[in-house]
Amino acid sequence: MLRDFGDMFFFQYITEPFSYWFLQLGLEAAGWSTAAIANTWLREELFCDLGTINMPTLIIHGIHDKVVPFQLGEVQRRGIKNSKLIPFQYSGHGSFYDQRDLFNEELMNFIEE
């Protein structure tokens, strides 16, 4: 299950050592907590809370995300006042790795605004 999750997390090619490292991160977590978190994803509805966020918010979302579909990033953008959605054209869920240079650039630009 965790290996499959790692395979769908990134859009760009990842090396075998990086894949192993990412898998080990998941294995370090307690199994019961991983299952509990997965269960909350099925039950929780957080969309009504979006309107309560009143801080400038940067949403970076890969258009090839198989974990959280890109359309949910668009919902977040509409629901959070003063938010900015930046679609990453060559990223999945792991934009911080798939397009790390662009990720860092966009994050720094947002912080400096």
KEKE-3310 file (N, C-alpha, C; in steps of 0.2 Angstrom, whole numbers, plus 5000, padded with zeros to 4 digits):
npx = (5004:5009:5020:5013:5007:5018:5022:5011:5012:5022:5025:5036:5050:5057:5072:5078:5084:5079:5065:5065:5069:5058:5048:5052:5050:5036:5035:5040:5031:5018:5008:4994:4991:4993:4983:4972:4972:4970:4957:4951:4951:4941:4930:4930:4924:4930:4927:4918:4926:4935:4932:4934:4948:4959:4971:4985:4986:4996:4993:5000:4999:5000:4996:4994:4991:4987:4983:4976:4965:4967:4956:4952:4961:4957:4944:4948:4955:4944:4937:4945:4949:4959:4969:4981:4982:4994:4996:5005:5013:5020:5019:5015:5007:5018:5024:5035:5046:5045:5045:5055:5064:5056:5046:5052:5056:5043:5038:5047:5044:5031:5032:5040:5031)
npy = (4994:5007:5008:5009:5021:5030:5028:5035:5048:5056:5065:5067:5057:5048:5043:5026:5026:5037:5034:5023:5030:5038:5029:5023:5034:5033:5020:5023:5029:5026:5012:5011:5025:5030:5023:5028:5042:5040:5036:5047:5055:5050:5054:5067:5084:5098:5110:5120:5127:5134:5147:5154:5156:5169:5174:5178:5166:5154:5142:5129:5118:5103:5099:5086:5078:5064:5061:5071:5078:5091:5099:5101:5110:5121:5124:5126:5139:5147:5147:5152:5168:5180:5172:5163:5153:5142:5133:5119:5113:5101:5092:5081:5076:5079:5092:5099:5092:5087:5099:5107:5118:5128:5128:5132:5145:5151:5150:5158:5171:5173:5174:5186:5195)
npz = (5000:5004:4996:4983:4986:4986:4973:4966:4971:4966:4950:4941:4937:4949:4958:4963:4976:4981:4981:4990:5002:5003:5005:5017:5026:5027:5033:5046:5053:5065:5062:5066:5067:5054:5048:5054:5050:5036:5037:5042:5031:5023:5030:5035:5031:5026:5019:5023:5032:5025:5023:5034:5035:5035:5032:5021:5008:5000:4987:4981:4968:4960:4943:4939:4950:4959:4972:4978:4969:4956:4955:4968:4973:4966:4972:4985:4982:4978:4990:5000:5006:4999:4993:4983:4969:4962:4948:4945:4931:4929:4939:4952:4967:4975:4973:4979:4976:4963:4955:4961:4960:4955:4964:4976:4971:4969:4982:4989:4983:4987:5001:5001:4997)
capx = (5000:5014:5024:5009:5006:5024:5022:5007:5014:5026:5024:5042:5054:5061:5077:5077:5086:5074:5059:5066:5069:5051:5044:5054:5046:5029:5036:5042:5025:5014:5003:4987:4990:4992:4976:4967:4973:4967:4950:4948:4950:4935:4924:4930:4923:4933:4926:4915:4931:4939:4930:4937:4955:4959:4978:4987:4988:4998:4991:5004:4995:5002:4990:4994:4990:4983:4981:4971:4964:4968:4950:4951:4965:4953:4939:4952:4956:4938:4935:4950:4950:4966:4973:4984:4983:4999:4996:5012:5012:5024:5020:5009:5006:5025:5027:5041:5051:5044:5047:5058:5066:5050:5042:5056:5055:5036:5037:5050:5041:5025:5035:5043:5026)
capy = (5000:5013:5008:5011:5028:5033:5029:5040:5054:5061:5065:5066:5051:5048:5038:5021:5028:5042:5030:5019:5034:5040:5023:5022:5039:5030:5015:5025:5031:5020:5009:5013:5032:5030:5020:5033:5047:5038:5035:5054:5058:5048:5057:5074:5089:5104:5115:5125:5130:5138:5154:5157:5158:5176:5175:5177:5159:5151:5136:5126:5112:5100:5097:5078:5076:5058:5060:5077:5081:5098:5103:5103:5116:5127:5125:5130:5145:5151:5147:5156:5175:5182:5166:5163:5146:5142:5126:5116:5109:5095:5090:5077:5078:5080:5098:5101:5088:5087:5105:5110:5125:5133:5128:5137:5152:5153:5151:5164:5177:5174:5176:5192:5200)
capz = (5000:5005:4989:4978:4987:4984:4965:4963:4974:4961:4943:4938:4938:4956:4958:4967:4982:4984:4982:4996:5007:5004:5008:5024:5030:5029:5038:5052:5057:5068:5058:5068:5065:5047:5046:5057:5046:5030:5039:5043:5024:5021:5034:5036:5026:5028:5015:5026:5036:5021:5023:5041:5034:5033:5031:5014:5007:4994:4986:4975:4967:4953:4939:4939:4957:4960:4979:4979:4962:4955:4956:4975:4974:4963:4977:4990:4980:4978:4997:5005:5004:4999:4992:4976:4967:4957:4946:4943:4925:4928:4946:4955:4974:4977:4969:4982:4973:4956:4952:4967:4959:4954:4971:4980:4969:4971:4989:4991:4980:4991:5007:5001:4995)
cpx = (5004:5018:5020:5008:5012:5024:5017:5008:5017:5024:5030:5045:5058:5066:5075:5078:5081:5067:5059:5066:5062:5047:5046:5051:5039:5030:5038:5036:5021:5009:4996:4986:4989:4985:4971:4967:4969:4959:4947:4947:4944:4929:4924:4928:4925:4931:4923:4920:4935:4938:4932:4944:4955:4967:4980:4989:4990:4996:4995:5001:4998:4996:4989:4993:4985:4980:4976:4970:4965:4962:4949:4955:4961:4947:4942:4953:4950:4936:4939:4951:4957:4971:4975:4985:4988:4999:5003:5011:5015:5025:5013:5008:5013:5028:5034:5047:5051:5046:5050:5061:5061:5046:5046:5055:5048:5035:5041:5047:5035:5027:5037:5037:5023)
cpy = (5006:5013:5011:5019:5032:5034:5034:5047:5059:5060:5064:5060:5053:5042:5032:5022:5032:5039:5026:5024:5037:5035:5022:5028:5036:5024:5017:5027:5025:5018:5011:5021:5033:5028:5025:5039:5046:5038:5042:5057:5056:5052:5064:5078:5095:5110:5121:5129:5135:5145:5158:5158:5165:5178:5174:5170:5157:5144:5134:5119:5109:5097:5089:5075:5070:5057:5065:5080:5089:5102:5105:5109:5122:5129:5128:5137:5150:5152:5151:5163:5176:5176:5166:5155:5146:5134:5125:5111:5102:5092:5086:5080:5081:5086:5100:5098:5088:5093:5109:5117:5130:5133:5133:5144:5155:5155:5157:5171:5178:5177:5184:5197:5203)
cpz = (5000:4998:4984:4979:4985:4976:4963:4966:4970:4954:4939:4941:4945:4956:4963:4974:4985:4985:4988:5002:5009:5007:5015:5029:5032:5034:5045:5056:5059:5063:5060:5067:5058:5045:5049:5053:5039:5031:5039:5036:5021:5024:5035:5030:5029:5024:5018:5030:5032:5022:5029:5040:5031:5032:5023:5013:5000:4993:4980:4974:4960:4950:4938:4945:4957:4967:4980:4972:4962:4956:4963:4976:4971:4968:4983:4988:4980:4986:5002:5002:5004:4997:4984:4975:4961:4954:4943:4937:4925:4935:4947:4962:4977:4974:4972:4979:4966:4952:4958:4966:4959:4961:4975:4978:4970:4978:4992:4989:4985:4998:5007:4999:5001)
residu = (MET:LEU:ARG:ASP:PHE:GLY:ASP:MET:PHE:PHE:PHE:GLN:TYR:ILE:THR:GLU:PRO:PHE:SER:TYR:TRP:PHE:LEU:GLN:LEU:GLY:LEU:GLU:ALA:ALA:GLY:TRP:SER:THR:ALA:ALA:ILE:ALA:ASN:THR:TRP:LEU:ARG:GLU:GLU:LEU:PHE:CYS:ASP:LEU:GLY:THR:ILE:ASN:MET:PRO:THR:LEU:ILE:ILE:HIS:GLY:ILE:HIS:ASP:LYS:VAL:VAL:PRO:PHE:GLN:LEU:GLY:GLU:VAL:GLN:ARG:ARG:GLY:ILE:LYS:ASN:SER:LYS:LEU:ILE:PRO:PHE:GLN:TYR:SER:GLY:HIS:GLY:SER:PHE:TYR:ASP:GLN:ARG:ASP:LEU:PHE:ASN:GLU:GLU:LEU:MET:ASN:PHE:ILE:GLU:GLU)
# end
